[in-house]
Amino acid sequence: MPYPFSNSPQIEEIGSAEYYGKGYQDILTHKPSIAKARMLLGCQPRMSPDDALRLTCDAFLADWLETV
């Protein structure tokens, strides 16, 4: 059954700038940095990103295992 008041659905490809608007930065081209946090807050990481990710995943898994 066709959609009322329209032709067949069409897939339209548009760029991220057009979809999200001016100022959007694609995450694939953005390299995260703590420089601003360090400058404004005096924040300095106490562990590597790899260790932080491992601990986060371990905590998530431990929490999940308690629910099953």
mmCIF file as Biopython writes it, N, C-alpha, C and O atoms, coordinates in Angstrom:
data_model
#
loop_
_atom_site.group_PDB
_atom_site.id
_atom_site.type_symbol
_atom_site.label_atom_id
_atom_site.label_alt_id
_atom_site.label_comp_id
_atom_site.label_asym_id
_atom_site.label_entity_id
_atom_site.label_seq_id
_atom_site.pdbx_PDB_ins_code
_atom_site.Cartn_x
_atom_site.Cartn_y
_atom_site.Cartn_z
_atom_site.occupancy
_atom_site.B_iso_or_equiv
_atom_site.auth_seq_id
_atom_site.auth_asym_id
_atom_site.pdbx_PDB_model_num
ATOM 1   N N  . MET A ? 1  ? 0.840  -1.179  0.000  1.0 0.0 1  A 1 
ATOM 2   C CA . MET A ? 1  ? 0.000  0.000   0.000  1.0 0.0 1  A 1 
ATOM 3   C C  . MET A ? 1  ? 0.884  1.240   0.000  1.0 0.0 1  A 1 
ATOM 4   O O  . MET A ? 1  ? 1.736  1.370   0.879  1.0 0.0 1  A 1 
ATOM 5   N N  . PRO A ? 2  ? 0.719  2.139   -0.933 1.0 0.0 2  A 1 
ATOM 6   C CA . PRO A ? 2  ? 1.558  3.337   -0.990 1.0 0.0 2  A 1 
ATOM 7   C C  . PRO A ? 2  ? 1.258  4.286   0.171  1.0 0.0 2  A 1 
ATOM 8   O O  . PRO A ? 2  ? 0.163  4.288   0.733  1.0 0.0 2  A 1 
ATOM 9   N N  . TYR A ? 3  ? 2.265  5.089   0.509  1.0 0.0 3  A 1 
ATOM 10  C CA . TYR A ? 3  ? 2.086  6.089   1.554  1.0 0.0 3  A 1 
ATOM 11  C C  . TYR A ? 3  ? 1.118  7.162   1.062  1.0 0.0 3  A 1 
ATOM 12  O O  . TYR A ? 3  ? 1.215  7.606   -0.082 1.0 0.0 3  A 1 
ATOM 13  N N  . PRO A ? 4  ? 0.195  7.576   1.909  1.0 0.0 4  A 1 
ATOM 14  C CA . PRO A ? 4  ? -0.746 8.614   1.472  1.0 0.0 4  A 1 
ATOM 15  C C  . PRO A ? 4  ? -0.030 9.951   1.272  1.0 0.0 4  A 1 
ATOM 16  O O  . PRO A ? 4  ? 0.877  10.297  2.028  1.0 0.0 4  A 1 
ATOM 17  N N  . PHE A ? 5  ? -0.433 10.671  0.282  1.0 0.0 5  A 1 
ATOM 18  C CA . PHE A ? 5  ? 0.042  12.032  0.015  1.0 0.0 5  A 1 
ATOM 19  C C  . PHE A ? 5  ? 1.518  12.110  -0.334 1.0 0.0 5  A 1 
ATOM 20  O O  . PHE A ? 5  ? 2.126  13.166  -0.158 1.0 0.0 5  A 1 
ATOM 21  N N  . SER A ? 6  ? 2.108  11.042  -0.815 1.0 0.0 6  A 1 
ATOM 22  C CA . SER A ? 6  ? 3.514  11.138  -1.194 1.0 0.0 6  A 1 
ATOM 23  C C  . SER A ? 6  ? 3.842  10.096  -2.260 1.0 0.0 6  A 1 
ATOM 24  O O  . SER A ? 6  ? 3.075  9.166   -2.509 1.0 0.0 6  A 1 
ATOM 25  N N  . ASN A ? 7  ? 4.979  10.276  -2.866 1.0 0.0 7  A 1 
ATOM 26  C CA . ASN A ? 7  ? 5.516  9.263   -3.762 1.0 0.0 7  A 1 
ATOM 27  C C  . ASN A ? 7  ? 6.210  8.211   -2.910 1.0 0.0 7  A 1 
ATOM 28  O O  . ASN A ? 7  ? 6.143  8.265   -1.682 1.0 0.0 7  A 1 
ATOM 29  N N  . SER A ? 8  ? 6.857  7.280   -3.533 1.0 0.0 8  A 1 
ATOM 30  C CA . SER A ? 8  ? 7.600  6.270   -2.790 1.0 0.0 8  A 1 
ATOM 31  C C  . SER A ? 8  ? 8.697  6.933   -1.962 1.0 0.0 8  A 1 
ATOM 32  O O  . SER A ? 8  ? 9.259  7.942   -2.388 1.0 0.0 8  A 1 
ATOM 33  N N  . PRO A ? 9  ? 9.009  6.387   -0.791 1.0 0.0 9  A 1 
ATOM 34  C CA . PRO A ? 9  ? 10.086 6.950   0.031  1.0 0.0 9  A 1 
ATOM 35  C C  . PRO A ? 9  ? 11.410 6.955   -0.729 1.0 0.0 9  A 1 
ATOM 36  O O  . PRO A ? 9  ? 11.705 6.029   -1.486 1.0 0.0 9  A 1 
ATOM 37  N N  . GLN A ? 10 ? 12.184 7.976   -0.527 1.0 0.0 10 A 1 
ATOM 38  C CA . GLN A ? 10 ? 13.477 8.120   -1.174 1.0 0.0 10 A 1 
ATOM 39  C C  . GLN A ? 10 ? 14.560 8.300   -0.115 1.0 0.0 10 A 1 
ATOM 40  O O  . GLN A ? 10 ? 14.341 8.965   0.898  1.0 0.0 10 A 1 
ATOM 41  N N  . ILE A ? 11 ? 15.716 7.714   -0.350 1.0 0.0 11 A 1 
ATOM 42  C CA . ILE A ? 11 ? 16.873 7.933   0.515  1.0 0.0 11 A 1 
ATOM 43  C C  . ILE A ? 11 ? 17.638 9.113   -0.059 1.0 0.0 11 A 1 
ATOM 44  O O  . ILE A ? 11 ? 17.987 9.135   -1.239 1.0 0.0 11 A 1 
ATOM 45  N N  . GLU A ? 12 ? 17.890 10.089  0.798  1.0 0.0 12 A 1 
ATOM 46  C CA . GLU A ? 12 ? 18.569 11.304  0.375  1.0 0.0 12 A 1 
ATOM 47  C C  . GLU A ? 12 ? 19.889 11.406  1.118  1.0 0.0 12 A 1 
ATOM 48  O O  . GLU A ? 12 ? 19.910 11.300  2.344  1.0 0.0 12 A 1 
ATOM 49  N N  . GLU A ? 13 ? 20.976 11.608  0.416  1.0 0.0 13 A 1 
ATOM 50  C CA . GLU A ? 13 ? 22.273 11.752  1.061  1.0 0.0 13 A 1 
ATOM 51  C C  . GLU A ? 13 ? 22.623 13.231  1.148  1.0 0.0 13 A 1 
ATOM 52  O O  . GLU A ? 13 ? 22.667 13.936  0.140  1.0 0.0 13 A 1 
ATOM 53  N N  . ILE A ? 14 ? 22.873 13.691  2.385  1.0 0.0 14 A 1 
ATOM 54  C CA . ILE A ? 14 ? 23.280 15.079  2.586  1.0 0.0 14 A 1 
ATOM 55  C C  . ILE A ? 14 ? 24.495 15.093  3.498  1.0 0.0 14 A 1 
ATOM 56  O O  . ILE A ? 14 ? 24.713 14.152  4.262  1.0 0.0 14 A 1 
ATOM 57  N N  . GLY A ? 15 ? 25.271 16.137  3.423  1.0 0.0 15 A 1 
ATOM 58  C CA . GLY A ? 15 ? 26.469 16.254  4.241  1.0 0.0 15 A 1 
ATOM 59  C C  . GLY A ? 15 ? 26.148 16.588  5.693  1.0 0.0 15 A 1 
ATOM 60  O O  . GLY A ? 15 ? 25.069 17.096  5.997  1.0 0.0 15 A 1 
ATOM 61  N N  . SER A ? 16 ? 27.091 16.300  6.585  1.0 0.0 16 A 1 
ATOM 62  C CA . SER A ? 16 ? 26.873 16.548  8.003  1.0 0.0 16 A 1 
ATOM 63  C C  . SER A ? 16 ? 26.678 18.026  8.300  1.0 0.0 16 A 1 
ATOM 64  O O  . SER A ? 16 ? 25.874 18.371  9.166  1.0 0.0 16 A 1 
ATOM 65  N N  . ALA A ? 17 ? 27.394 18.911  7.605  1.0 0.0 17 A 1 
ATOM 66  C CA . ALA A ? 17 ? 27.248 20.342  7.843  1.0 0.0 17 A 1 
ATOM 67  C C  . ALA A ? 17 ? 25.832 20.807  7.516  1.0 0.0 17 A 1 
ATOM 68  O O  . ALA A ? 17 ? 25.262 21.629  8.234  1.0 0.0 17 A 1 
ATOM 69  N N  . GLU A ? 18 ? 25.273 20.284  6.443  1.0 0.0 18 A 1 
ATOM 70  C CA . GLU A ? 18 ? 23.908 20.653  6.071  1.0 0.0 18 A 1 
ATOM 71  C C  . GLU A ? 18 ? 22.907 20.088  7.081  1.0 0.0 18 A 1 
ATOM 72  O O  . GLU A ? 18 ? 21.938 20.761  7.433  1.0 0.0 18 A 1 
ATOM 73  N N  . TYR A ? 19 ? 23.129 18.877  7.542  1.0 0.0 19 A 1 
ATOM 74  C CA . TYR A ? 19 ? 22.194 18.228  8.465  1.0 0.0 19 A 1 
ATOM 75  C C  . TYR A ? 19 ? 22.274 18.837  9.869  1.0 0.0 19 A 1 
ATOM 76  O O  . TYR A ? 19 ? 21.247 19.171  10.460 1.0 0.0 19 A 1 
ATOM 77  N N  . TYR A ? 20 ? 23.498 18.980  10.405 1.0 0.0 20 A 1 
ATOM 78  C CA . TYR A ? 20 ? 23.674 19.435  11.781 1.0 0.0 20 A 1 
ATOM 79  C C  . TYR A ? 20 ? 23.798 20.952  11.907 1.0 0.0 20 A 1 
ATOM 80  O O  . TYR A ? 20 ? 23.554 21.504  12.979 1.0 0.0 20 A 1 
ATOM 81  N N  . GLY A ? 21 ? 24.169 21.618  10.838 1.0 0.0 21 A 1 
ATOM 82  C CA . GLY A ? 21 ? 24.283 23.068  10.886 1.0 0.0 21 A 1 
ATOM 83  C C  . GLY A ? 21 ? 25.710 23.549  11.033 1.0 0.0 21 A 1 
ATOM 84  O O  . GLY A ? 21 ? 26.646 22.765  11.192 1.0 0.0 21 A 1 
ATOM 85  N N  . LYS A ? 22 ? 25.846 24.858  10.976 1.0 0.0 22 A 1 
ATOM 86  C CA . LYS A ? 22 ? 27.156 25.502  11.036 1.0 0.0 22 A 1 
ATOM 87  C C  . LYS A ? 22 ? 27.842 25.201  12.375 1.0 0.0 22 A 1 
ATOM 88  O O  . LYS A ? 22 ? 27.205 25.211  13.429 1.0 0.0 22 A 1 
ATOM 89  N N  . GLY A ? 23 ? 29.126 24.939  12.313 1.0 0.0 23 A 1 
ATOM 90  C CA . GLY A ? 23 ? 29.905 24.705  13.514 1.0 0.0 23 A 1 
ATOM 91  C C  . GLY A ? 23 ? 30.044 23.245  13.906 1.0 0.0 23 A 1 
ATOM 92  O O  . GLY A ? 23 ? 30.800 22.919  14.822 1.0 0.0 23 A 1 
ATOM 93  N N  . TYR A ? 24 ? 29.318 22.354  13.218 1.0 0.0 24 A 1 
ATOM 94  C CA . TYR A ? 24 ? 29.418 20.928  13.533 1.0 0.0 24 A 1 
ATOM 95  C C  . TYR A ? 24 ? 30.791 20.406  13.165 1.0 0.0 24 A 1 
ATOM 96  O O  . TYR A ? 24 ? 31.310 20.709  12.091 1.0 0.0 24 A 1 
ATOM 97  N N  . GLN A ? 25 ? 31.385 19.616  14.061 1.0 0.0 25 A 1 
ATOM 98  C CA . GLN A ? 25 ? 32.687 18.992  13.786 1.0 0.0 25 A 1 
ATOM 99  C C  . GLN A ? 25 ? 32.498 17.478  13.795 1.0 0.0 25 A 1 
ATOM 100 O O  . GLN A ? 25 ? 32.045 16.901  14.784 1.0 0.0 25 A 1 
ATOM 101 N N  . ASP A ? 26 ? 32.845 16.860  12.701 1.0 0.0 26 A 1 
ATOM 102 C CA . ASP A ? 26 ? 32.719 15.416  12.604 1.0 0.0 26 A 1 
ATOM 103 C C  . ASP A ? 26 ? 33.729 14.763  13.537 1.0 0.0 26 A 1 
ATOM 104 O O  . ASP A ? 26 ? 34.907 15.121  13.524 1.0 0.0 26 A 1 
ATOM 105 N N  . ILE A ? 27 ? 33.283 13.819  14.337 1.0 0.0 27 A 1 
ATOM 106 C CA . ILE A ? 27 ? 34.140 13.161  15.321 1.0 0.0 27 A 1 
ATOM 107 C C  . ILE A ? 27 ? 35.313 12.426  14.676 1.0 0.0 27 A 1 
ATOM 108 O O  . ILE A ? 27 ? 36.346 12.233  15.316 1.0 0.0 27 A 1 
ATOM 109 N N  . LEU A ? 28 ? 35.167 12.017  13.427 1.0 0.0 28 A 1 
ATOM 110 C CA . LEU A ? 28 ? 36.262 11.310  12.772 1.0 0.0 28 A 1 
ATOM 111 C C  . LEU A ? 28 ? 37.456 12.222  12.511 1.0 0.0 28 A 1 
ATOM 112 O O  . LEU A ? 28 ? 38.575 11.741  12.328 1.0 0.0 28 A 1 
ATOM 113 N N  . THR A ? 29 ? 37.230 13.518  12.494 1.0 0.0 29 A 1 
ATOM 114 C CA . THR A ? 29 ? 38.327 14.448  12.226 1.0 0.0 29 A 1 
ATOM 115 C C  . THR A ? 29 ? 38.735 15.217  13.478 1.0 0.0 29 A 1 
ATOM 116 O O  . THR A ? 29 ? 39.585 16.104  13.401 1.0 0.0 29 A 1 
ATOM 117 N N  . HIS A ? 30 ? 38.155 14.900  14.611 1.0 0.0 30 A 1 
ATOM 118 C CA . HIS A ? 30 ? 38.429 15.618  15.852 1.0 0.0 30 A 1 
ATOM 119 C C  . HIS A ? 30 ? 39.282 14.745  16.766 1.0 0.0 30 A 1 
ATOM 120 O O  . HIS A ? 30 ? 38.910 13.614  17.079 1.0 0.0 30 A 1 
ATOM 121 N N  . LYS A ? 31 ? 40.404 15.263  17.184 1.0 0.0 31 A 1 
ATOM 122 C CA . LYS A ? 31 ? 41.276 14.521  18.095 1.0 0.0 31 A 1 
ATOM 123 C C  . LYS A ? 31 ? 41.078 15.067  19.513 1.0 0.0 31 A 1 
ATOM 124 O O  . LYS A ? 31 ? 41.433 16.214  19.786 1.0 0.0 31 A 1 
ATOM 125 N N  . PRO A ? 32 ? 40.516 14.258  20.415 1.0 0.0 32 A 1 
ATOM 126 C CA . PRO A ? 32 ? 40.281 14.736  21.774 1.0 0.0 32 A 1 
ATOM 127 C C  . PRO A ? 32 ? 41.569 15.186  22.460 1.0 0.0 32 A 1 
ATOM 128 O O  . PRO A ? 32 ? 42.642 14.627  22.229 1.0 0.0 32 A 1 
ATOM 129 N N  . SER A ? 33 ? 41.442 16.204  23.306 1.0 0.0 33 A 1 
ATOM 130 C CA . SER A ? 33 ? 42.584 16.731  24.030 1.0 0.0 33 A 1 
ATOM 131 C C  . SER A ? 33 ? 42.124 17.215  25.399 1.0 0.0 33 A 1 
ATOM 132 O O  . SER A ? 33 ? 41.009 17.722  25.528 1.0 0.0 33 A 1 
ATOM 133 N N  . ILE A ? 34 ? 42.955 17.070  26.413 1.0 0.0 34 A 1 
ATOM 134 C CA . ILE A ? 34 ? 42.625 17.580  27.733 1.0 0.0 34 A 1 
ATOM 135 C C  . ILE A ? 34 ? 43.263 18.940  27.977 1.0 0.0 34 A 1 
ATOM 136 O O  . ILE A ? 34 ? 43.234 19.449  29.098 1.0 0.0 34 A 1 
ATOM 137 N N  . ALA A ? 35 ? 43.834 19.527  26.942 1.0 0.0 35 A 1 
ATOM 138 C CA . ALA A ? 35 ? 44.541 20.803  27.101 1.0 0.0 35 A 1 
ATOM 139 C C  . ALA A ? 35 ? 43.659 21.881  27.726 1.0 0.0 35 A 1 
ATOM 140 O O  . ALA A ? 35 ? 44.118 22.618  28.599 1.0 0.0 35 A 1 
ATOM 141 N N  . LYS A ? 36 ? 42.397 21.986  27.294 1.0 0.0 36 A 1 
ATOM 142 C CA . LYS A ? 36 ? 41.513 23.016  27.827 1.0 0.0 36 A 1 
ATOM 143 C C  . LYS A ? 36 ? 41.176 22.739  29.290 1.0 0.0 36 A 1 
ATOM 144 O O  . LYS A ? 36 ? 41.159 23.665  30.101 1.0 0.0 36 A 1 
ATOM 145 N N  . ALA A ? 37 ? 40.908 21.482  29.640 1.0 0.0 37 A 1 
ATOM 146 C CA . ALA A ? 37 ? 40.640 21.138  31.034 1.0 0.0 37 A 1 
ATOM 147 C C  . ALA A ? 37 ? 41.867 21.417  31.895 1.0 0.0 37 A 1 
ATOM 148 O O  . ALA A ? 37 ? 41.749 21.913  33.016 1.0 0.0 37 A 1 
ATOM 149 N N  . ARG A ? 38 ? 43.022 21.100  31.375 1.0 0.0 38 A 1 
ATOM 150 C CA . ARG A ? 38 ? 44.264 21.367  32.113 1.0 0.0 38 A 1 
ATOM 151 C C  . ARG A ? 38 ? 44.425 22.867  32.336 1.0 0.0 38 A 1 
ATOM 152 O O  . ARG A ? 38 ? 44.777 23.300  33.433 1.0 0.0 38 A 1 
ATOM 153 N N  . MET A ? 39 ? 44.168 23.662  31.295 1.0 0.0 39 A 1 
ATOM 154 C CA . MET A ? 39 ? 44.347 25.108  31.372 1.0 0.0 39 A 1 
ATOM 155 C C  . MET A ? 39 ? 43.317 25.742  32.317 1.0 0.0 39 A 1 
ATOM 156 O O  . MET A ? 39 ? 43.681 26.553  33.168 1.0 0.0 39 A 1 
ATOM 157 N N  . LEU A ? 40 ? 42.036 25.379  32.176 1.0 0.0 40 A 1 
ATOM 158 C CA . LEU A ? 40 ? 40.980 26.023  32.950 1.0 0.0 40 A 1 
ATOM 159 C C  . LEU A ? 40 ? 40.822 25.478  34.360 1.0 0.0 40 A 1 
ATOM 160 O O  . LEU A ? 40 ? 40.515 26.226  35.288 1.0 0.0 40 A 1 
ATOM 161 N N  . LEU A ? 41 ? 41.029 24.184  34.522 1.0 0.0 41 A 1 
ATOM 162 C CA . LEU A ? 41 ? 40.748 23.542  35.806 1.0 0.0 41 A 1 
ATOM 163 C C  . LEU A ? 41 ? 41.983 23.024  36.531 1.0 0.0 41 A 1 
ATOM 164 O O  . LEU A ? 41 ? 41.910 22.624  37.693 1.0 0.0 41 A 1 
ATOM 165 N N  . GLY A ? 42 ? 43.109 23.033  35.839 1.0 0.0 42 A 1 
ATOM 166 C CA . GLY A ? 42 ? 44.302 22.448  36.429 1.0 0.0 42 A 1 
ATOM 167 C C  . GLY A ? 42 ? 44.199 20.934  36.508 1.0 0.0 42 A 1 
ATOM 168 O O  . GLY A ? 42 ? 44.863 20.303  37.331 1.0 0.0 42 A 1 
ATOM 169 N N  . CYS A ? 43 ? 43.375 20.355  35.662 1.0 0.0 43 A 1 
ATOM 170 C CA . CYS A ? 43 ? 43.125 18.915  35.645 1.0 0.0 43 A 1 
ATOM 171 C C  . CYS A ? 43 ? 44.286 18.183  34.973 1.0 0.0 43 A 1 
ATOM 172 O O  . CYS A ? 43 ? 44.735 18.564  33.892 1.0 0.0 43 A 1 
ATOM 173 N N  . GLN A ? 44 ? 44.751 17.154  35.617 1.0 0.0 44 A 1 
ATOM 174 C CA . GLN A ? 44 ? 45.819 16.328  35.054 1.0 0.0 44 A 1 
ATOM 175 C C  . GLN A ? 44 ? 45.425 14.871  35.214 1.0 0.0 44 A 1 
ATOM 176 O O  . GLN A ? 44 ? 45.174 14.437  36.338 1.0 0.0 44 A 1 
ATOM 177 N N  . PRO A ? 45 ? 45.360 14.098  34.136 1.0 0.0 45 A 1 
ATOM 178 C CA . PRO A ? 45 ? 44.961 12.692  34.271 1.0 0.0 45 A 1 
ATOM 179 C C  . PRO A ? 45 ? 45.928 11.918  35.161 1.0 0.0 45 A 1 
ATOM 180 O O  . PRO A ? 45 ? 47.134 12.163  35.166 1.0 0.0 45 A 1 
ATOM 181 N N  . ARG A ? 46 ? 45.358 10.974  35.916 1.0 0.0 46 A 1 
ATOM 182 C CA . ARG A ? 46 ? 46.178 10.153  36.803 1.0 0.0 46 A 1 
ATOM 183 C C  . ARG A ? 46 ? 46.400 8.767   36.252 1.0 0.0 46 A 1 
ATOM 184 O O  . ARG A ? 46 ? 47.110 7.965   36.860 1.0 0.0 46 A 1 
ATOM 185 N N  . MET A ? 47 ? 45.804 8.467   35.104 1.0 0.0 47 A 1 
ATOM 186 C CA . MET A ? 47 ? 46.006 7.155   34.478 1.0 0.0 47 A 1 
ATOM 187 C C  . MET A ? 47 ? 45.896 7.299   32.973 1.0 0.0 47 A 1 
ATOM 188 O O  . MET A ? 47 ? 45.377 8.290   32.459 1.0 0.0 47 A 1 
ATOM 189 N N  . SER A ? 48 ? 46.391 6.297   32.287 1.0 0.0 48 A 1 
ATOM 190 C CA . SER A ? 48 ? 46.363 6.313   30.824 1.0 0.0 48 A 1 
ATOM 191 C C  . SER A ? 48 ? 44.943 6.049   30.322 1.0 0.0 48 A 1 
ATOM 192 O O  . SER A ? 48 ? 44.127 5.481   31.048 1.0 0.0 48 A 1 
ATOM 193 N N  . PRO A ? 49 ? 44.641 6.456   29.090 1.0 0.0 49 A 1 
ATOM 194 C CA . PRO A ? 49 ? 43.327 6.138   28.516 1.0 0.0 49 A 1 
ATOM 195 C C  . PRO A ? 49 ? 43.061 4.628   28.478 1.0 0.0 49 A 1 
ATOM 196 O O  . PRO A ? 49 ? 41.930 4.197   28.701 1.0 0.0 49 A 1 
ATOM 197 N N  . ASP A ? 50 ? 44.078 3.830   28.203 1.0 0.0 50 A 1 
ATOM 198 C CA . ASP A ? 50 ? 43.903 2.373   28.174 1.0 0.0 50 A 1 
ATOM 199 C C  . ASP A ? 50 ? 43.492 1.840   29.543 1.0 0.0 50 A 1 
ATOM 200 O O  . ASP A ? 50 ? 42.593 1.006   29.641 1.0 0.0 50 A 1 
ATOM 201 N N  . ASP A ? 51 ? 44.155 2.323   30.610 1.0 0.0 51 A 1 
ATOM 202 C CA . ASP A ? 51 ? 43.799 1.880   31.958 1.0 0.0 51 A 1 
ATOM 203 C C  . ASP A ? 51 ? 42.396 2.351   32.337 1.0 0.0 51 A 1 
ATOM 204 O O  . ASP A ? 51 ? 41.634 1.605   32.952 1.0 0.0 51 A 1 
ATOM 205 N N  . ALA A ? 52 ? 42.056 3.580   31.973 1.0 0.0 52 A 1 
ATOM 206 C CA . ALA A ? 52 ? 40.722 4.100   32.280 1.0 0.0 52 A 1 
ATOM 207 C C  . ALA A ? 52 ? 39.645 3.283   31.575 1.0 0.0 52 A 1 
ATOM 208 O O  . ALA A ? 52 ? 38.619 2.963   32.174 1.0 0.0 52 A 1 
ATOM 209 N N  . LEU A ? 53 ? 39.869 2.948   30.320 1.0 0.0 53 A 1 
ATOM 210 C CA . LEU A ? 53 ? 38.896 2.152   29.582 1.0 0.0 53 A 1 
ATOM 211 C C  . LEU A ? 53 ? 38.768 0.747   30.181 1.0 0.0 53 A 1 
ATOM 212 O O  . LEU A ? 53 ? 37.662 0.222   30.306 1.0 0.0 53 A 1 
ATOM 213 N N  . ARG A ? 54 ? 39.890 0.148   30.545 1.0 0.0 54 A 1 
ATOM 214 C CA . ARG A ? 54 ? 39.862 -1.188  31.152 1.0 0.0 54 A 1 
ATOM 215 C C  . ARG A ? 54 ? 39.078 -1.167  32.458 1.0 0.0 54 A 1 
ATOM 216 O O  . ARG A ? 54 ? 38.244 -2.043  32.689 1.0 0.0 54 A 1 
ATOM 217 N N  . LEU A ? 55 ? 39.330 -0.185  33.314 1.0 0.0 55 A 1 
ATOM 218 C CA . LEU A ? 55 ? 38.616 -0.098  34.589 1.0 0.0 55 A 1 
ATOM 219 C C  . LEU A ? 55 ? 37.123 0.161   34.385 1.0 0.0 55 A 1 
ATOM 220 O O  . LEU A ? 55 ? 36.291 -0.390  35.106 1.0 0.0 55 A 1 
ATOM 221 N N  . THR A ? 56 ? 36.786 0.995   33.408 1.0 0.0 56 A 1 
ATOM 222 C CA . THR A ? 56 ? 35.379 1.268   33.107 1.0 0.0 56 A 1 
ATOM 223 C C  . THR A ? 56 ? 34.682 -0.003  32.648 1.0 0.0 56 A 1 
ATOM 224 O O  . THR A ? 56 ? 33.587 -0.314  33.116 1.0 0.0 56 A 1 
ATOM 225 N N  . CYS A ? 57 ? 35.305 -0.736  31.742 1.0 0.0 57 A 1 
ATOM 226 C CA . CYS A ? 57 ? 34.717 -1.991  31.247 1.0 0.0 57 A 1 
ATOM 227 C C  . CYS A ? 57 ? 34.608 -3.029  32.355 1.0 0.0 57 A 1 
ATOM 228 O O  . CYS A ? 57 ? 33.606 -3.740  32.436 1.0 0.0 57 A 1 
ATOM 229 N N  . ASP A ? 58 ? 35.623 -3.127  33.209 1.0 0.0 58 A 1 
ATOM 230 C CA . ASP A ? 58 ? 35.579 -4.061  34.331 1.0 0.0 58 A 1 
ATOM 231 C C  . ASP A ? 58 ? 34.426 -3.730  35.273 1.0 0.0 58 A 1 
ATOM 232 O O  . ASP A ? 58 ? 33.713 -4.630  35.718 1.0 0.0 58 A 1 
ATOM 233 N N  . ALA A ? 59 ? 34.235 -2.435  35.584 1.0 0.0 59 A 1 
ATOM 234 C CA . ALA A ? 59 ? 33.156 -2.019  36.482 1.0 0.0 59 A 1 
ATOM 235 C C  . ALA A ? 59 ? 31.794 -2.307  35.854 1.0 0.0 59 A 1 
ATOM 236 O O  . ALA A ? 59 ? 30.886 -2.785  36.535 1.0 0.0 59 A 1 
ATOM 237 N N  . PHE A ? 60 ? 31.649 -2.018  34.562 1.0 0.0 60 A 1 
ATOM 238 C CA . PHE A ? 60 ? 30.395 -2.291  33.873 1.0 0.0 60 A 1 
ATOM 239 C C  . PHE A ? 60 ? 30.090 -3.782  33.899 1.0 0.0 60 A 1 
ATOM 240 O O  . PHE A ? 60 ? 28.962 -4.176  34.197 1.0 0.0 60 A 1 
ATOM 241 N N  . LEU A ? 61 ? 31.077 -4.613  33.592 1.0 0.0 61 A 1 
ATOM 242 C CA . LEU A ? 61 ? 30.881 -6.060  33.570 1.0 0.0 61 A 1 
ATOM 243 C C  . LEU A ? 61 ? 30.533 -6.591  34.956 1.0 0.0 61 A 1 
ATOM 244 O O  . LEU A ? 61 ? 29.643 -7.431  35.089 1.0 0.0 61 A 1 
ATOM 245 N N  . ALA A ? 62 ? 31.227 -6.108  35.994 1.0 0.0 62 A 1 
ATOM 246 C CA . ALA A ? 62 ? 30.937 -6.550  37.358 1.0 0.0 62 A 1 
ATOM 247 C C  . ALA A ? 62 ? 29.506 -6.185  37.740 1.0 0.0 62 A 1 
ATOM 248 O O  . ALA A ? 62 ? 28.805 -6.992  38.351 1.0 0.0 62 A 1 
ATOM 249 N N  . ASP A ? 63 ? 29.071 -4.988  37.391 1.0 0.0 63 A 1 
ATOM 250 C CA . ASP A ? 63 ? 27.704 -4.545  37.689 1.0 0.0 63 A 1 
ATOM 251 C C  . ASP A ? 63 ? 26.696 -5.400  36.928 1.0 0.0 63 A 1 
ATOM 252 O O  . ASP A ? 63 ? 25.680 -5.812  37.488 1.0 0.0 63 A 1 
ATOM 253 N N  . TRP A ? 64 ? 26.973 -5.663  35.670 1.0 0.0 64 A 1 
ATOM 254 C CA . TRP A ? 64 ? 26.072 -6.466  34.846 1.0 0.0 64 A 1 
ATOM 255 C C  . TRP A ? 64 ? 25.962 -7.888  35.386 1.0 0.0 64 A 1 
ATOM 256 O O  . TRP A ? 64 ? 24.871 -8.455  35.434 1.0 0.0 64 A 1 
ATOM 257 N N  . LEU A ? 65 ? 27.097 -8.463  35.793 1.0 0.0 65 A 1 
ATOM 258 C CA . LEU A ? 65 ? 27.089 -9.840  36.311 1.0 0.0 65 A 1 
ATOM 259 C C  . LEU A ? 65 ? 26.239 -9.968  37.574 1.0 0.0 65 A 1 
ATOM 260 O O  . LEU A ? 65 ? 25.697 -11.040 37.839 1.0 0.0 65 A 1 
ATOM 261 N N  . GLU A ? 66 ? 26.115 -8.909  38.347 1.0 0.0 66 A 1 
ATOM 262 C CA . GLU A ? 66 ? 25.278 -8.933  39.542 1.0 0.0 66 A 1 
ATOM 263 C C  . GLU A ? 66 ? 23.796 -9.019  39.192 1.0 0.0 66 A 1 
ATOM 264 O O  . GLU A ? 66 ? 22.985 -9.439  40.018 1.0 0.0 66 A 1 
ATOM 265 N N  . THR A ? 67 ? 23.440 -8.624  37.974 1.0 0.0 67 A 1 
ATOM 266 C CA . THR A ? 67 ? 22.025 -8.597  37.595 1.0 0.0 67 A 1 
ATOM 267 C C  . THR A ? 67 ? 21.580 -9.883  36.908 1.0 0.0 67 A 1 
ATOM 268 O O  . THR A ? 67 ? 20.382 -10.088 36.709 1.0 0.0 67 A 1 
ATOM 269 N N  . VAL A ? 68 ? 22.509 -10.745 36.545 1.0 0.0 68 A 1 
ATOM 270 C CA . VAL A ? 68 ? 22.112 -11.982 35.842 1.0 0.0 68 A 1 
ATOM 271 C C  . VAL A ? 68 ? 22.147 -13.177 36.758 1.0 0.0 68 A 1 
ATOM 272 O O  . VAL A ? 68 ? 21.844 -14.291 36.331 1.0 0.0 68 A 1 
#
